[in-house]
């Protein structure tokens, strides 16, 4: 299969995955590396390539936005943008080898929160009600992570929010898509200015992601919440296992 087709198809699949649950970067990152893009540049290029698809999904979901854990979208958006900018600058200034070792464990925590979040969240909410300050602090850290690496940041947002609220995954999809796009906006600007993007491969992957994100968002609005949750959990488990193999093989 040619690099052209690999990049287009990986973008299409990743865009749909991000619209439904997240995790599309795990498809585009190895595809870009298989096309000969160096790993650090592939990471930055993957973020840029998936940005249009995420923006298209956010456009589709715009009418479904609601407060997250009782916090309005405005403050959540502000801290996510700030976190994304800080994370992108951190990536450009520091090596990623240490973070690559930590990443699988972060994904494992996110997967466990996603799997047991509703049950555990009900217990924690009864004993430790989360205020807006705590929610914004968590969101700032998620934005930082999104700007620095971004892999499964959408899954981690849903996992964290599921722990703090009783809303189902389908309800959380609109704000999740917007916040991921916000974190990526800061990262994309930093990567472009720093010359860390392989533009030919990025444009091909991004074209597929744009179509996949738009179609996936429409599909996500029609699927039952239980099915969306199950698909999200399967993707989270698969991504966690693959990142463990990638880091410790």
MOUR-V378709 format. One record per backbone hydrogen bond with DSSP energy under -0.5 kcal/mol. NH is the residue of the N-H (numbers start at 1). CO is the residue of the C=O. E is the energy in kcal/mol with one decimal. If there is no record, write none. Layout:
BEGIN
nh: [NH | NH]
co: [CO | CO]
e: [E | E]
END
This chain:
BEGIN
nh: [6 | 7 | 8 | 9 | 10 | 11 | 12 | 13 | 14 | 15 | 16 | 17 | 18 | 19 | 20 | 21 | 22 | 26 | 27 | 28 | 29 | 31 | 32 | 33 | 34 | 35 | 36 | 37 | 42 | 43 | 44 | 45 | 46 | 47 | 48 | 49 | 50 | 51 | 51 | 52 | 54 | 55 | 56 | 57 | 58 | 59 | 60 | 61 | 62 | 64 | 65 | 68 | 69 | 71 | 76 | 77 | 78 | 79 | 80 | 81 | 82 | 83 | 84 | 85 | 86 | 87 | 88 | 89 | 90 | 91 | 92 | 93 | 94 | 100 | 101 | 101 | 102 | 103 | 104 | 105 | 106 | 107 | 108 | 109 | 110 | 111 | 112 | 113 | 114 | 115 | 116 | 117 | 120 | 121 | 122 | 123 | 124 | 125 | 126 | 127 | 128 | 135 | 136 | 137 | 138 | 139 | 140 | 141 | 142 | 143 | 144 | 145 | 146 | 147 | 148 | 149 | 150 | 153 | 156 | 157 | 158 | 159 | 160 | 161 | 162 | 163 | 164 | 164 | 165 | 172 | 173 | 173 | 176 | 177 | 178 | 179 | 180 | 181 | 182 | 183 | 184 | 185 | 186 | 187 | 188 | 189 | 190 | 191 | 192 | 193 | 194 | 195 | 195 | 196 | 199 | 202 | 203 | 204 | 205 | 206 | 207 | 208 | 209 | 210 | 211 | 212 | 213 | 214 | 215 | 216 | 217 | 218 | 219 | 220 | 221 | 222 | 223 | 228 | 229 | 230 | 231 | 232 | 233 | 234 | 235 | 236 | 237 | 238 | 239 | 240 | 241 | 242 | 243 | 244 | 245 | 246 | 247 | 248 | 249]
co: [2 | 3 | 4 | 5 | 6 | 7 | 8 | 9 | 10 | 11 | 12 | 13 | 14 | 15 | 16 | 17 | 17 | 23 | 24 | 24 | 25 | 27 | 28 | 29 | 30 | 31 | 33 | 32 | 38 | 39 | 40 | 41 | 42 | 43 | 44 | 45 | 46 | 47 | 48 | 48 | 50 | 51 | 52 | 53 | 54 | 55 | 56 | 57 | 59 | 61 | 62 | 71 | 67 | 68 | 72 | 73 | 74 | 75 | 76 | 77 | 78 | 79 | 80 | 81 | 82 | 83 | 84 | 85 | 86 | 87 | 88 | 89 | 90 | 96 | 97 | 98 | 98 | 99 | 100 | 102 | 102 | 103 | 104 | 105 | 106 | 107 | 108 | 109 | 110 | 111 | 112 | 113 | 116 | 117 | 118 | 119 | 120 | 121 | 122 | 123 | 124 | 131 | 132 | 133 | 134 | 135 | 136 | 137 | 138 | 139 | 140 | 141 | 142 | 143 | 144 | 145 | 145 | 150 | 152 | 153 | 154 | 155 | 156 | 157 | 158 | 159 | 160 | 161 | 161 | 168 | 169 | 170 | 172 | 173 | 174 | 175 | 176 | 177 | 178 | 179 | 180 | 181 | 182 | 183 | 184 | 185 | 186 | 187 | 188 | 189 | 190 | 191 | 192 | 191 | 197 | 198 | 199 | 200 | 201 | 202 | 203 | 204 | 205 | 206 | 207 | 208 | 209 | 210 | 211 | 212 | 213 | 214 | 215 | 216 | 217 | 219 | 219 | 224 | 225 | 226 | 227 | 228 | 229 | 230 | 231 | 232 | 233 | 234 | 235 | 236 | 237 | 238 | 239 | 240 | 241 | 242 | 243 | 244 | 245]
e: [-2.4 | -2.5 | -2.0 | -2.7 | -2.4 | -2.0 | -2.2 | -2.6 | -2.6 | -2.6 | -1.8 | -2.4 | -2.6 | -1.7 | -1.9 | -3.3 | -3.3 | -1.4 | -1.6 | -1.8 | -2.6 | -1.2 | -2.7 | -2.1 | -2.5 | -1.3 | -1.6 | -2.2 | -3.0 | -2.1 | -1.9 | -2.9 | -2.5 | -1.6 | -2.0 | -2.8 | -2.1 | -0.7 | -0.6 | -0.6 | -2.2 | -2.5 | -2.3 | -2.2 | -2.4 | -1.8 | -1.8 | -2.3 | -0.8 | -2.4 | -1.0 | -2.3 | -0.6 | -2.2 | -1.5 | -2.8 | -2.1 | -2.1 | -1.7 | -2.2 | -2.1 | -2.4 | -2.7 | -2.2 | -2.1 | -2.6 | -2.2 | -2.1 | -2.1 | -2.1 | -1.9 | -1.4 | -1.7 | -2.3 | -0.9 | -0.7 | -1.4 | -2.6 | -0.6 | -0.9 | -1.6 | -2.3 | -2.0 | -2.1 | -2.3 | -2.5 | -2.4 | -2.4 | -2.2 | -2.4 | -2.6 | -1.6 | -2.9 | -3.7 | -1.5 | -1.2 | -2.5 | -2.9 | -1.2 | -1.0 | -4.3 | -2.0 | -2.5 | -2.0 | -2.3 | -2.2 | -2.2 | -1.8 | -2.1 | -2.4 | -2.1 | -2.4 | -2.5 | -2.2 | -1.9 | -2.7 | -1.6 | -2.0 | -2.4 | -2.3 | -2.2 | -2.5 | -2.6 | -2.8 | -2.6 | -1.2 | -0.8 | -0.7 | -1.7 | -1.5 | -0.9 | -0.6 | -2.1 | -2.5 | -1.9 | -2.6 | -2.3 | -2.0 | -2.1 | -2.4 | -2.2 | -1.7 | -1.3 | -1.6 | -3.2 | -1.8 | -1.9 | -2.8 | -2.4 | -2.2 | -2.2 | -0.5 | -0.9 | -2.5 | -1.1 | -2.1 | -2.7 | -1.4 | -2.3 | -2.9 | -1.7 | -1.5 | -2.2 | -2.3 | -1.5 | -2.5 | -2.9 | -1.8 | -2.3 | -2.7 | -2.0 | -1.6 | -2.0 | -2.6 | -1.4 | -1.3 | -1.1 | -2.1 | -2.6 | -2.2 | -2.7 | -2.5 | -2.5 | -2.4 | -2.4 | -2.3 | -2.6 | -2.5 | -2.8 | -2.4 | -2.3 | -2.3 | -2.6 | -2.0 | -2.1 | -2.4 | -2.1 | -2.4 | -1.4]
END
